[in-house]
Amino acid sequence: MEYKKLIHSNEYHLINTNDILKQAENIVNNLHMAAGSTTGFDIYTLLKSYFTDLEKRNEINKIIHVG
């Protein structure tokens, strides 16, 4: 069995940006969305910012009442 180091919430910034964008594309495809970025909506930027920028993650968490 291969051991994979898990990334915890204080290490989200370690996730590879290309991996984040690839998974965002999977979300778009699995939800049958026509696009992941349109006027006023960009799931790619949202997820990239959430995982890589602690300050923005804290702002988003306040908006959605998390933490």
Helices and strands as residue ranges (DSSP letters): G 9-14, H 17-30, E 37-38, E 41-42, H 43-52, H 54-63
